[in-house]
């Protein structure tokens, strides 16, 4: 294959116009050996149904048989309208070419599969001349690709998509043989065909449940503590966002599990007494328990969220007087929530609250301006430093008060251990740093 391959002509014409390429750039692009292999594989392999061309990070062109990830620029999507080898004679009528934004590439794959290739392959008139099983295998491949795109697209959007077995679409649940006596000649063949169909359907449903279990488990294992464990400094807003998104996605999963197709999957495995029937029941149970937890946490986090949003709108001079009110909301959250009253969760929340006020204090002092001010006019700067020290001391006292109240209510000691850590590793070092600055310049001020 070379740059003069006539099969490339419709792709060249579209790409040059859409990506505003000069002829020499295109010739160099299609002349590269690696790219020639990719084009040849796409044109000559029946199972390769999509091709993507886009600009790479270095502004050069790239081509791939897989949809590009993390691409924000234009992507040229080339798709076959059927499962066939592309020749110079059929290239123009057998290729669908479209320009999409990088993040829409998966949407394009989904729409082409649903609206063009899958309907064509499932049409007996189209596949009647093919060898036995070819159309079925091609359809299974394309539908698997479509489902993978749907799952990934949903994950990017923060959702969990549960793909359904496509065998449900072609299985007639109501075509039962009730009057064998009227069809004695055909009964045996019908029963054999039905038995094979039922086995395929059960296998598809079992495989689907395994995939659902993995997707749901992966989502439920996500935890708001991960940023802290990764050494980051998350704020309370990230905690609120995590639980709201969790609740939203669990409702989305529940709607899928209650859909008619999901109920058909459940009916198939239950009637067949499949070992995966219990797995499906576990999925239902886990989602319901997750929903109950997320609803409880989201509801009881709201008062703290509202209080922190109110505090963030205040002048820095007002923060110290509101530390106790913030800690009181943390204490009430522990008391009210059935699912949030766990040391590990309060530990994360207190860390996030602490991060918020430390960040706010640092923004208020504006380090570079502090150093310049200490040289030119130390008086106002030292006043700001004293205010920050007082505010952080108020935070420390609010921690201590919250700890005492939790101890009086016989709560677990994990919270108190964490508060001690905050005092020794977060609050005190900041206080020591600020007090050091204060001592360095006190002699010149007084």
SESESE-656911 format. One line per field, with one value per residue: residue number from 0; residue in one letter; y, x, z of N, C-alpha, C in turn. Coordinates in steps of 0.05 Angstrom, whole numbers. Example, Ala and Ser with C-alpha at 12.3 -4.5 7.8 and 13.67 -1.06 7.14 Angstrom:
BEGIN
marro <- (0,1)
fike <- (A,S)
n_py <- (-114,-45)
n_px <- (264,257)
n_pz <- (156,142)
ca_py <- (-90,-21)
ca_px <- (246,273)
ca_pz <- (156,143)
c_py <- (-66,1)
c_px <- (264,258)
c_pz <- (156,157)
//
This chain:
BEGIN
marro <- (0,1,2,3,4,5,6,7,8,9,10,11,12,13,14,15,16,17,18,19,20,21,22,23,24,25,26,27,28,29,30,31,32,33,34,35,36,37,38,39,40,41,42,43,44,45,46,47,48,49,50,51,52,53,54,55,56,57,58,59,60,61,62,63,64,65,66,67,68,69,70,71,72,73,74,75,76,77,78,79,80,81,82,83,84,85,86,87,88,89,90,91,92,93,94,95,96,97,98,99,100,101,102,103,104,105,106,107,108,109,110,111,112,113,114,115,116,117,118,119,120,121,122,123,124,125,126,127,128,129,130,131,132,133,134,135,136,137,138,139,140,141,142,143,144,145,146,147,148,149,150,151,152,153,154,155,156,157,158,159,160,161,162,163,164,165,166,167,168,169,170,171,172,173,174,175,176,177,178,179,180,181,182,183,184,185,186,187,188,189,190,191,192,193,194,195,196,197,198,199,200,201,202,203,204,205,206,207,208,209,210,211,212,213,214,215,216,217,218,219,220,221,222,223,224,225,226,227,228,229,230,231,232,233,234,235,236,237,238,239,240,241,242,243,244,245,246,247,248,249,250,251,252,253,254,255,256,257,258,259,260,261,262,263,264,265,266,267,268,269,270,271,272,273,274,275,276,277,278,279,280,281,282,283,284,285,286,287,288,289,290,291,292,293,294,295,296,297,298,299,300,301,302,303,304,305,306,307,308,309,310,311,312,313,314,315,316,317,318,319,320,321,322,323,324,325,326,327,328,329,330,331,332,333,334,335,336,337,338,339,340,341,342,343,344,345,346,347,348,349,350,351,352,353,354,355,356,357,358,359,360,361,362,363,364,365,366,367,368,369,370,371,372,373,374,375,376,377,378,379,380,381,382,383,384,385,386,387,388,389,390,391,392,393,394,395,396,397,398,399,400,401,402,403,404,405,406,407,408,409,410,411,412,413,414,415,416,417,418,419,420,421,422,423,424,425,426,427,428,429,430,431,432,433,434,435,436,437,438,439,440,441,442,443,444,445)
fike <- (X,X,X,X,X,X,X,X,X,X,X,X,X,X,X,X,X,X,X,X,X,X,X,X,X,X,X,X,X,X,X,X,X,X,X,X,X,X,X,X,X,X,X,X,X,X,X,X,X,X,X,X,X,X,X,X,X,X,X,X,X,X,X,X,X,X,X,X,X,X,X,X,X,X,X,X,X,X,X,X,X,X,X,X,X,X,X,X,X,X,X,X,X,X,X,X,X,X,X,X,X,X,X,X,X,X,X,X,X,X,X,X,X,X,X,X,X,X,X,X,X,X,X,X,X,X,X,X,X,X,X,X,X,X,X,X,X,X,X,X,X,X,X,X,X,X,X,X,X,X,X,X,X,X,X,X,X,X,X,X,X,X,X,X,X,X,X,X,X,X,X,X,X,X,X,X,X,X,X,X,X,X,X,X,X,X,X,X,X,X,X,X,X,X,X,X,X,X,X,X,X,X,X,X,X,X,X,X,X,X,X,X,X,X,X,X,X,X,X,X,X,X,X,X,X,X,X,X,X,X,X,X,X,X,X,X,X,X,X,X,X,X,X,X,X,X,X,X,X,X,X,X,X,X,X,X,X,X,X,X,X,X,X,X,X,X,X,X,X,X,X,X,X,X,X,X,X,X,X,X,X,X,X,X,X,X,X,X,X,X,X,X,X,X,X,X,X,X,X,X,X,X,X,X,X,X,X,X,X,X,X,X,X,X,X,X,X,X,X,X,X,X,X,X,X,X,X,X,X,X,X,X,X,X,X,X,X,X,X,X,X,X,X,X,X,X,X,X,X,X,X,X,X,X,X,X,X,X,X,X,X,X,X,X,X,X,X,X,X,X,X,X,X,X,X,X,X,X,X,X,X,X,X,X,X,X,X,X,X,X,X,X,X,X,X,X,X,X,X,X,X,X,X,X,X,X,X,X,X,X,X,X,X,X,X,X,X,X,X,X,X,X,X,X,X,X,X,X,X,X,X,X,X,X,X,X,X,X,X,X,X,X,X,X,X,X)
n_py <- (-24,46,118,129,96,82,73,107,156,180,187,220,267,285,290,327,374,380,381,420,411,414,388,363,351,311,272,258,237,191,162,142,82,56,79,63,9,9,32,-7,-52,-36,-30,-82,-120,-155,-152,-103,-44,10,72,122,188,240,300,295,303,332,362,335,287,230,162,111,48,45,83,150,173,223,266,330,357,361,300,253,207,145,97,31,12,-39,-107,-119,-126,-69,-42,-7,-1,-3,34,87,81,46,68,109,173,221,282,295,323,309,288,268,222,170,172,175,125,93,111,99,43,29,50,38,-6,-51,-59,-71,-119,-153,-160,-208,-208,-181,-212,-262,-287,-299,-340,-392,-369,-325,-273,-272,-275,-229,-191,-200,-184,-128,-110,-119,-83,-36,-37,-34,18,47,36,60,113,127,122,164,206,201,161,95,49,-6,-56,-91,-160,-173,-215,-216,-184,-211,-256,-292,-289,-307,-345,-400,-472,-497,-532,-588,-631,-613,-601,-644,-661,-621,-612,-637,-613,-560,-561,-575,-531,-491,-506,-499,-444,-426,-442,-409,-360,-362,-367,-317,-284,-300,-283,-229,-216,-226,-186,-141,-146,-137,-83,-55,-68,-45,9,16,9,55,110,167,180,172,214,237,193,190,230,281,346,351,389,406,412,375,328,334,336,285,251,268,257,202,186,202,169,118,118,119,69,36,47,23,-31,-42,-40,-65,-99,-115,-143,-185,-211,-227,-262,-303,-326,-341,-378,-417,-435,-416,-410,-359,-330,-320,-284,-241,-226,-209,-164,-130,-124,-99,-51,-28,-22,12,57,71,86,129,166,178,200,243,275,288,313,362,407,420,432,478,512,517,541,589,609,614,658,700,755,749,764,748,694,666,671,636,585,548,540,513,465,446,430,388,353,344,319,270,249,247,219,155,126,155,158,138,126,130,161,210,225,236,279,318,327,351,397,422,430,468,515,525,534,580,615,620,644,692,716,720,705,728,783,790,784,827,868,864,885,938,962,938,938,934,884,849,853,825,775,763,760,715,676,678,661,609,587,590,552,507,506,497,446,418,425,399,348,336,336,293,252,253,233,182,165,133,125,138,187,224,211,227,283,298,287,326,372,366,358,392,441,462,464,506,547,551,567,617,642,643,680,723,729,741,792,821,848,894,920,932)
n_px <- (17,9,17,-14,-56,-120,-163,-157,-174,-228,-222,-178,-196,-236,-208,-167,-195,-226,-188,-155,-108,-45,-27,24,33,-6,13,62,43,12,52,84,109,85,34,15,9,-33,-76,-80,-94,-145,-174,-170,-186,-240,-262,-246,-275,-275,-239,-194,-173,-132,-103,-41,-9,37,21,24,-4,-43,-63,-110,-139,-170,-215,-195,-167,-175,-172,-182,-187,-209,-234,-229,-274,-277,-319,-341,-397,-414,-394,-341,-287,-251,-248,-222,-266,-312,-303,-323,-378,-381,-358,-367,-357,-342,-337,-319,-317,-263,-279,-328,-322,-333,-388,-401,-385,-422,-471,-465,-460,-510,-547,-532,-491,-503,-561,-558,-528,-561,-602,-633,-636,-590,-548,-556,-527,-479,-428,-447,-458,-424,-447,-471,-427,-400,-437,-439,-388,-389,-429,-408,-365,-394,-420,-376,-359,-403,-401,-351,-360,-400,-372,-335,-370,-382,-417,-447,-454,-495,-489,-534,-549,-545,-570,-621,-650,-663,-688,-747,-792,-842,-855,-874,-883,-945,-980,-964,-984,-1007,-964,-928,-888,-851,-837,-793,-747,-758,-755,-702,-676,-696,-675,-620,-620,-638,-596,-555,-576,-579,-525,-508,-536,-515,-461,-469,-487,-442,-409,-439,-435,-380,-376,-411,-389,-338,-352,-378,-336,-307,-282,-287,-242,-197,-167,-140,-110,-78,-43,-59,-92,-151,-212,-272,-313,-303,-316,-372,-387,-371,-408,-458,-453,-447,-497,-530,-510,-521,-577,-583,-561,-598,-645,-632,-627,-680,-705,-742,-711,-670,-701,-717,-668,-662,-706,-692,-645,-664,-706,-676,-647,-595,-528,-514,-557,-561,-518,-538,-580,-549,-526,-571,-583,-536,-537,-584,-571,-528,-554,-587,-548,-522,-563,-574,-525,-517,-562,-551,-502,-514,-528,-477,-449,-478,-465,-409,-406,-429,-392,-347,-359,-351,-313,-243,-232,-276,-276,-254,-292,-330,-313,-327,-381,-378,-351,-391,-430,-403,-402,-457,-469,-443,-476,-528,-526,-534,-497,-451,-425,-372,-305,-265,-290,-303,-251,-231,-265,-253,-200,-207,-236,-198,-158,-185,-188,-134,-116,-146,-124,-72,-80,-100,-55,-18,40,87,76,74,128,152,124,141,191,184,139,124,84,24,28,45,0,-37,-13,-18,-74,-83,-58,-91,-139,-126,-116,-167,-190,-162,-181,-235,-232,-214,-257,-297,-276,-278,-333,-349,-323,-351,-398,-387,-363,-324,-252,-222,-232,-213,-159,-145,-155,-115,-71,-80,-71,-17,9,-12,-39,-5,48,38,26,74,107,86,91,146,160,137,167,216,211,191,223,240,193,171)
n_pz <- (0,-15,-17,-61,-63,-84,-52,-10,-27,-17,38,41,15,50,99,88,78,126,167,148,117,82,17,18,72,80,44,67,114,99,77,116,145,189,191,142,150,187,157,116,146,165,116,93,130,154,206,226,235,244,237,258,252,274,301,335,401,387,345,298,251,269,264,280,299,342,383,397,460,509,474,449,402,333,305,254,236,207,182,166,127,126,137,106,58,36,-27,-86,-118,-85,-45,-39,-31,11,56,112,130,179,216,282,349,393,444,429,400,417,421,368,349,376,355,300,302,325,289,237,223,257,249,194,192,221,187,149,93,77,95,74,33,55,87,133,198,195,192,242,277,263,278,333,347,334,367,416,415,412,462,496,484,502,557,571,556,591,640,634,640,692,706,712,665,648,605,563,545,477,455,475,444,399,413,420,468,473,437,443,439,439,417,400,372,325,294,283,248,250,302,328,303,316,371,379,356,389,438,429,421,470,504,485,497,554,566,548,583,633,625,621,673,702,682,699,754,762,744,779,829,824,822,873,907,906,943,984,1011,981,955,999,1017,973,983,972,982,995,994,1034,996,957,982,989,935,919,946,927,872,876,896,853,811,832,831,776,763,789,761,712,728,740,693,634,603,638,674,642,636,689,693,657,680,730,718,693,735,744,768,772,786,841,844,815,850,893,870,864,919,939,911,930,985,980,959,1002,1039,1012,1006,1060,1077,1042,1054,1108,1106,1084,1120,1141,1094,1078,1120,1115,1064,1076,1112,1080,1050,1083,1112,1126,1178,1207,1212,1256,1297,1280,1279,1319,1308,1259,1275,1308,1272,1249,1292,1299,1252,1259,1299,1276,1227,1201,1173,1168,1215,1226,1244,1202,1164,1189,1200,1149,1134,1174,1162,1112,1125,1157,1118,1086,1119,1129,1077,1066,1103,1085,1035,1053,1078,1037,1019,990,992,1046,1061,1034,1058,1111,1109,1089,1115,1171,1210,1195,1170,1211,1243,1211,1213,1267,1269,1237,1269,1314,1291,1274,1324,1344,1312,1330,1384,1374,1352,1397,1432,1404,1404,1459,1468,1436,1463,1511,1493,1487,1440,1388,1394,1351,1325,1363,1364,1313,1316,1352,1319,1279,1309,1322,1273,1234,1251,1292,1268,1230,1264,1293,1252,1238,1287,1292,1251,1275,1322,1301,1284,1325,1361,1333,1329,1378)
ca_py <- (0,71,142,131,77,96,70,129,181,193,195,243,290,294,298,352,396,383,388,441,401,418,362,351,339,286,252,248,221,164,148,129,54,48,88,46,-17,14,35,-32,-69,-27,-36,-110,-138,-152,-145,-75,-29,39,83,149,205,265,312,286,324,348,375,318,270,203,145,89,32,48,112,164,181,249,284,351,369,346,272,243,179,130,72,14,8,-67,-123,-126,-115,-45,-41,19,1,2,52,111,74,29,82,132,191,243,297,299,332,286,276,256,200,146,176,169,96,82,117,84,15,25,59,29,-32,-73,-65,-84,-146,-169,-163,-233,-203,-172,-233,-288,-299,-303,-366,-395,-359,-301,-249,-274,-269,-200,-176,-202,-167,-100,-103,-118,-58,-15,-37,-23,47,57,35,80,139,132,126,191,224,195,142,66,37,-35,-65,-114,-180,-167,-238,-211,-169,-230,-280,-289,-301,-316,-364,-427,-492,-506,-553,-605,-650,-600,-596,-667,-663,-600,-609,-644,-592,-536,-565,-574,-503,-475,-514,-485,-415,-421,-444,-385,-338,-365,-360,-288,-271,-305,-266,-202,-212,-224,-159,-122,-149,-123,-54,-45,-71,-24,35,17,9,82,122,195,183,166,237,239,171,196,252,307,362,357,408,394,413,350,308,338,329,256,237,275,241,174,182,204,145,95,120,111,40,24,48,3,-57,-45,-38,-90,-117,-127,-162,-208,-225,-241,-284,-324,-340,-353,-402,-438,-441,-411,-403,-330,-318,-308,-261,-219,-217,-194,-137,-115,-118,-80,-25,-17,-14,36,79,79,100,154,184,186,217,268,291,298,331,388,429,427,445,505,528,524,560,615,619,621,685,720,766,732,772,736,665,655,669,616,558,531,532,492,440,436,416,362,336,336,300,245,240,244,201,126,114,172,158,119,142,135,183,235,231,249,304,337,334,369,423,434,440,492,539,530,546,607,631,625,664,718,727,726,703,747,810,791,788,854,887,863,902,966,971,913,940,921,855,834,852,803,750,758,751,687,660,676,645,581,579,585,526,487,504,484,417,407,424,377,323,332,329,266,234,252,217,155,157,118,141,145,216,238,207,244,311,301,289,352,392,364,358,412,468,472,474,532,566,555,582,645,654,648,705,744,733,753,821,834,867,919,933,942)
ca_px <- (0,25,0,-31,-78,-145,-182,-153,-182,-249,-212,-160,-211,-250,-189,-153,-214,-235,-164,-140,-81,-34,-22,50,29,-21,30,81,28,4,76,98,104,66,8,6,0,-59,-95,-83,-110,-172,-186,-169,-195,-269,-269,-239,-298,-273,-213,-195,-150,-133,-77,-29,1,58,8,25,-27,-42,-85,-113,-163,-185,-222,-174,-174,-164,-167,-202,-188,-226,-227,-242,-283,-283,-332,-351,-426,-418,-370,-330,-261,-255,-234,-225,-292,-333,-294,-340,-405,-379,-346,-381,-336,-354,-319,-330,-298,-250,-295,-352,-315,-348,-417,-402,-384,-447,-493,-461,-466,-538,-564,-523,-478,-518,-585,-551,-519,-583,-622,-628,-632,-563,-528,-565,-507,-454,-425,-462,-445,-407,-462,-475,-402,-394,-456,-431,-364,-396,-445,-389,-351,-413,-424,-351,-359,-424,-390,-330,-372,-414,-352,-324,-391,-386,-440,-441,-473,-497,-497,-552,-542,-559,-587,-649,-664,-670,-701,-776,-799,-871,-859,-873,-899,-966,-996,-945,-999,-1012,-939,-912,-864,-831,-833,-766,-729,-764,-745,-672,-669,-703,-656,-595,-625,-640,-569,-540,-587,-571,-496,-506,-546,-495,-438,-477,-488,-414,-399,-453,-424,-355,-379,-423,-369,-317,-363,-384,-311,-296,-283,-279,-216,-175,-148,-124,-91,-59,-25,-70,-104,-178,-229,-298,-330,-299,-331,-400,-390,-369,-432,-480,-450,-452,-526,-540,-503,-536,-604,-580,-558,-623,-664,-624,-634,-709,-716,-754,-690,-657,-720,-716,-644,-668,-724,-678,-627,-680,-719,-656,-633,-567,-512,-511,-582,-554,-501,-556,-593,-529,-523,-595,-580,-514,-545,-604,-557,-513,-573,-595,-525,-517,-585,-570,-501,-522,-580,-539,-479,-524,-525,-448,-443,-489,-450,-383,-410,-434,-367,-329,-367,-345,-286,-226,-233,-299,-274,-248,-316,-348,-301,-343,-406,-371,-346,-416,-443,-390,-411,-485,-468,-437,-499,-552,-523,-532,-475,-427,-412,-349,-280,-251,-303,-299,-223,-228,-279,-238,-177,-216,-242,-172,-146,-199,-181,-106,-114,-157,-105,-49,-88,-103,-29,-4,67,106,69,82,157,157,113,157,214,177,120,117,61,0,33,44,-28,-49,-2,-32,-102,-82,-52,-115,-159,-118,-120,-195,-195,-152,-199,-259,-225,-213,-284,-311,-265,-289,-362,-351,-315,-373,-420,-376,-357,-299,-229,-208,-235,-196,-132,-141,-154,-88,-53,-83,-58,12,21,-23,-44,18,69,31,28,102,118,77,102,174,160,130,189,239,208,179,243,241,167,164)
ca_pz <- (0,-16,-16,-85,-60,-91,-30,9,-38,-2,65,37,8,74,120,80,82,154,184,135,112,55,4,26,99,76,31,87,134,89,68,139,145,210,183,120,162,200,136,103,164,164,90,85,151,158,234,232,225,249,234,269,245,289,307,360,419,374,322,275,247,278,256,298,296,367,385,413,487,519,451,449,376,314,298,230,241,183,190,145,129,127,143,80,50,21,-52,-98,-130,-65,-24,-34,-21,35,78,123,142,194,233,309,369,405,465,418,383,426,414,339,346,386,337,275,308,330,267,211,220,271,234,168,196,231,166,134,64,72,101,64,15,70,99,158,223,191,201,271,290,259,295,361,350,333,390,439,412,419,491,509,480,520,585,575,554,617,660,631,650,720,709,707,645,649,579,562,525,452,448,483,422,377,425,423,494,473,415,455,425,456,405,386,355,299,279,290,231,255,330,336,294,331,398,378,351,413,458,423,425,499,515,477,513,582,567,545,608,653,620,627,702,711,676,717,781,762,742,804,851,820,831,902,922,906,969,984,1025,963,951,1024,1016,952,991,963,1004,986,1010,1039,972,943,997,982,907,917,954,909,848,883,897,826,796,843,820,748,762,798,738,693,739,741,665,624,593,661,685,625,644,715,688,644,698,751,708,687,760,739,792,773,797,867,839,808,874,908,858,873,947,943,901,949,1009,972,957,1029,1051,999,1013,1088,1079,1027,1070,1133,1100,1074,1139,1143,1069,1078,1139,1104,1042,1089,1124,1058,1040,1104,1113,1142,1206,1219,1212,1283,1313,1268,1280,1337,1294,1239,1289,1318,1250,1246,1314,1294,1230,1272,1315,1260,1204,1208,1159,1168,1242,1226,1248,1177,1149,1203,1197,1123,1135,1190,1146,1091,1138,1164,1093,1077,1134,1125,1051,1068,1118,1068,1015,1066,1084,1012,1027,979,1001,1074,1063,1026,1079,1135,1104,1085,1135,1185,1228,1185,1164,1236,1251,1196,1223,1293,1263,1228,1292,1330,1276,1276,1351,1347,1299,1349,1406,1364,1350,1424,1443,1389,1415,1486,1466,1425,1484,1530,1482,1486,1412,1385,1400,1326,1320,1381,1354,1290,1325,1362,1296,1267,1326,1322,1246,1216,1263,1307,1251,1219,1286,1298,1229,1240,1311,1286,1237,1295,1341,1286,1279,1348,1373,1318,1330,1405)
c_py <- (25,94,145,111,91,94,93,155,194,202,220,268,302,305,324,376,401,392,410,434,409,391,348,338,312,264,241,230,193,149,134,100,45,56,71,19,-13,17,9,-52,-62,-35,-66,-129,-133,-143,-117,-57,1,47,112,164,231,276,303,309,342,361,358,300,243,188,120,74,33,78,126,172,207,267,304,364,352,318,264,213,166,103,57,11,-21,-81,-134,-114,-91,-46,-13,22,8,22,74,103,57,43,106,148,215,256,302,311,307,272,262,231,175,148,169,139,83,87,102,55,11,31,48,-1,-55,-79,-79,-113,-164,-173,-188,-228,-194,-195,-261,-302,-305,-331,-367,-385,-333,-276,-249,-266,-239,-183,-176,-185,-138,-92,-102,-92,-35,-14,-27,7,60,57,56,108,147,137,154,211,219,177,114,55,7,-45,-90,-134,-175,-191,-234,-199,-188,-255,-274,-304,-313,-337,-393,-446,-503,-530,-571,-624,-639,-597,-619,-668,-643,-597,-615,-622,-567,-537,-563,-545,-486,-481,-499,-455,-409,-423,-419,-361,-339,-358,-330,-274,-275,-286,-237,-197,-210,-197,-138,-122,-134,-93,-42,-46,-49,3,37,18,37,95,150,200,180,190,241,217,175,219,279,321,370,375,395,393,387,327,310,329,299,243,244,259,212,168,183,179,120,95,111,81,26,24,27,-26,-63,-44,-65,-109,-131,-148,-188,-225,-240,-265,-308,-340,-354,-379,-425,-447,-437,-404,-373,-315,-305,-284,-237,-208,-201,-166,-119,-106,-96,-52,-12,-7,11,61,90,95,127,175,195,206,243,286,303,314,359,410,439,442,474,523,536,543,588,627,628,649,707,732,749,738,759,706,654,652,647,588,539,521,511,465,428,421,389,343,326,316,272,232,231,222,173,115,130,171,136,136,149,158,210,244,247,277,325,346,355,397,437,445,466,517,545,544,575,625,639,646,692,732,734,728,723,776,813,797,816,874,887,881,932,977,947,915,926,891,839,833,828,776,743,749,722,668,656,659,615,570,574,558,503,484,491,454,405,405,402,350,316,323,300,245,231,235,189,146,144,136,149,174,231,235,225,274,316,303,316,374,391,367,380,440,478,480,501,553,572,572,612,658,659,675,728,750,747,783,836,855,894,934,945,952)
c_px <- (17,5,-18,-54,-105,-166,-181,-166,-206,-240,-195,-176,-225,-230,-175,-170,-220,-212,-147,-111,-71,-27,3,47,15,-3,51,67,22,29,91,89,83,38,-3,-4,-29,-81,-101,-99,-139,-186,-189,-180,-225,-277,-262,-259,-295,-243,-215,-170,-153,-105,-67,-20,22,48,10,0,-22,-66,-86,-139,-180,-192,-202,-185,-161,-156,-190,-205,-207,-215,-242,-248,-291,-295,-342,-382,-433,-393,-358,-302,-266,-236,-237,-253,-314,-326,-313,-367,-404,-366,-364,-360,-350,-333,-333,-309,-287,-266,-320,-347,-330,-377,-421,-402,-411,-469,-490,-468,-496,-555,-556,-514,-494,-544,-580,-544,-541,-605,-615,-623,-603,-543,-535,-544,-481,-452,-439,-446,-429,-421,-466,-450,-395,-412,-448,-407,-372,-412,-428,-374,-369,-417,-400,-350,-380,-414,-369,-341,-386,-394,-340,-344,-397,-410,-430,-462,-472,-507,-515,-543,-558,-576,-616,-664,-676,-685,-731,-785,-827,-876,-857,-890,-919,-981,-979,-960,-1004,-987,-920,-886,-842,-824,-804,-746,-733,-752,-715,-663,-674,-683,-629,-597,-625,-613,-553,-550,-579,-541,-492,-514,-526,-471,-445,-478,-460,-403,-413,-440,-397,-358,-391,-404,-348,-327,-367,-358,-297,-301,-273,-252,-192,-156,-130,-102,-70,-40,-34,-82,-132,-193,-256,-316,-327,-314,-361,-405,-389,-395,-456,-478,-455,-482,-538,-535,-518,-565,-604,-577,-584,-643,-658,-632,-664,-721,-726,-732,-676,-675,-721,-691,-649,-686,-710,-661,-642,-693,-700,-641,-603,-553,-509,-536,-576,-536,-518,-571,-574,-525,-547,-592,-559,-522,-565,-590,-540,-530,-581,-573,-521,-538,-582,-547,-506,-541,-567,-514,-489,-521,-495,-440,-453,-474,-423,-385,-415,-408,-347,-335,-360,-317,-269,-228,-256,-296,-271,-273,-335,-337,-318,-369,-401,-366,-372,-431,-430,-399,-440,-487,-462,-461,-522,-549,-519,-506,-449,-412,-392,-323,-266,-264,-300,-270,-219,-241,-264,-213,-184,-223,-217,-158,-158,-189,-151,-102,-124,-137,-81,-56,-90,-76,-13,26,87,101,77,111,164,148,130,182,206,159,109,92,36,4,32,16,-43,-39,-15,-60,-103,-77,-77,-136,-152,-120,-150,-203,-186,-171,-225,-255,-227,-240,-300,-302,-276,-318,-365,-343,-337,-396,-411,-372,-330,-275,-214,-209,-215,-166,-126,-138,-126,-68,-55,-69,-28,24,11,-24,-18,41,63,34,57,115,111,89,132,177,156,153,213,236,196,198,244,215,162,189)
c_pz <- (0,-16,-39,-84,-64,-69,-11,-2,-24,26,62,32,33,94,113,85,111,172,172,130,84,43,13,54,97,64,50,107,124,79,91,141,165,203,160,130,173,178,122,120,164,138,84,106,156,186,242,219,228,246,243,262,260,291,334,377,406,349,297,274,259,269,274,292,321,370,404,440,493,495,450,421,358,309,273,235,215,191,165,149,130,134,117,77,32,-4,-64,-111,-109,-44,-18,-23,5,59,86,138,155,212,260,326,383,426,455,401,391,420,384,335,354,365,310,280,310,305,240,211,233,256,208,172,207,210,149,104,58,75,90,47,30,80,126,182,220,201,231,287,287,276,324,366,352,358,415,438,420,449,506,507,499,549,590,574,580,639,659,643,679,726,704,689,647,622,580,541,499,443,456,460,401,387,429,448,494,451,425,439,444,444,387,366,327,282,284,274,239,285,338,328,310,359,399,374,375,435,454,429,455,513,509,494,542,585,566,570,631,650,627,657,713,706,694,744,783,762,767,827,848,828,861,918,922,933,969,998,1006,959,975,1024,994,959,982,987,995,1005,1015,1014,956,956,989,953,904,923,937,883,852,883,870,810,806,833,791,745,769,775,717,702,739,713,656,615,617,674,668,631,670,711,676,664,721,742,702,712,757,766,794,781,824,864,832,832,892,897,866,902,952,933,920,975,1003,970,984,1043,1039,1005,1041,1090,1066,1043,1094,1129,1092,1094,1141,1117,1069,1097,1128,1080,1053,1100,1102,1046,1059,1099,1131,1172,1221,1223,1240,1299,1303,1268,1297,1323,1273,1253,1301,1297,1245,1268,1309,1271,1241,1286,1297,1239,1213,1196,1160,1195,1244,1228,1221,1162,1162,1201,1170,1123,1151,1176,1125,1102,1146,1140,1084,1092,1132,1098,1052,1082,1100,1046,1028,1071,1059,1017,1017,989,1031,1076,1055,1047,1104,1133,1104,1107,1151,1202,1218,1179,1190,1248,1237,1206,1250,1289,1254,1251,1310,1317,1278,1304,1357,1335,1318,1373,1398,1361,1378,1436,1430,1400,1442,1485,1455,1447,1504,1520,1477,1457,1411,1387,1374,1320,1337,1373,1331,1298,1336,1340,1283,1283,1323,1294,1228,1229,1276,1289,1238,1240,1292,1276,1232,1265,1308,1272,1257,1313,1327,1284,1303,1360,1359,1320,1357,1419)
//
